[in-house]
Amino acid sequence: MLDKIIHKFKIAVYSITALSVLALSACKKNNLAVDVDPLTPPTAAEFVFQTAPTAPLAYYVQSSGAPYKIPVGLTSVSGQDRTVNFVATSNTATAGVQYTAPAPLVIKAGKAVDTLNFAALFAGYAGGRKDTVKIKFSGINTVYTKDSVLLIIQQYCDVIPATLFSGSYTKCVDKYGSSSYGYYTSTIPTYTAGSTSTSGTIYIKNLGVAFWGPFTSTDPVLATGIMMTVDWSNPAAFSITIPSQNYFDDGSGSAPSTIKGTGTFSSCNNTLTINATVHYAGDGNNYATTFTLAR
């Protein structure tokens, strides 16, 4: 009887020991999977703007050839230099004519962020040309939402008031309906700086003589010029504003005809384009006229 009891006790001990070994093995296996062998994601690239752009970025190409600086980041730091490649595409712009292909960027050892200097060509954007170019990573994993950048590229020339807003414009044209009238000469005798460094007031003499003239010496258009404000604080939209004012007297004894309008100007092409509404006192009607001033 005693031998039977001892035999059963040995079987129970062996069974408990076996279960314990299995349990420890399972714990060890789980620990290895979770703690000792963690999943290491591959290095990825992204554009790292402080505020992620929600629309294409404006790149104004200057004669100095200043590039557009695009911040680039990698999701890890390495002890070796790493090269990041890019590709540029556009439906309208051509590499070598409007821009140079983006060069590979070498991110130095110990760094995760650097800058891609993307260069467009000033000469490729004459005449108000505008293109959209997409720059995207090539040959590297990317963070999907930040794997490309869109640039809207156009030419920009510094506004020099002493040059642009002074002197004679000898190739002026008036357009009414589908008919054009010109050339003639208008002059800008006065420029006064505004309250900001990107605004001012000008007067234009002889404006609109081809269609609305000839003027008398007492008409504002000849005597003092038509007053208007200019503003170039927004590089995408230089603006001209003409407040309503007397324009000329047609001699009929009616009140003077008036003018008001808006427009734009180009510091690259030395042109001013004014879309004006002239209230002609002679018949009481309004006439839309476009004046273009060019050197």
Secondary structure, 3 states (H helix, E strand, C coil): CHHHHHHHHHHHHHHHHHHHHHHHHHHHHHHHHHHHCCCCCCCCEEECCCCCCCCCEEEEECCCCCCEEEEEEECCCCCCCEEEEEEEECCCCCECCCECCCCCEEECCCCCEEEEEECECHHHHHHHCEEEEEEEEECCCECHHHCEEEEEEEECCCCCHHHHCCEEEEEEEEEECCEEEEEEEEEEEEEEECCCCCEEEEEEECCCHHHHCCCCCCCHHHHCCEEEEEECCCCCCCEEEEEEEEEECCCCCCCCEEEEEEEEEECCCCEEEEEEEEEECCCCEEEEEEEEEEC
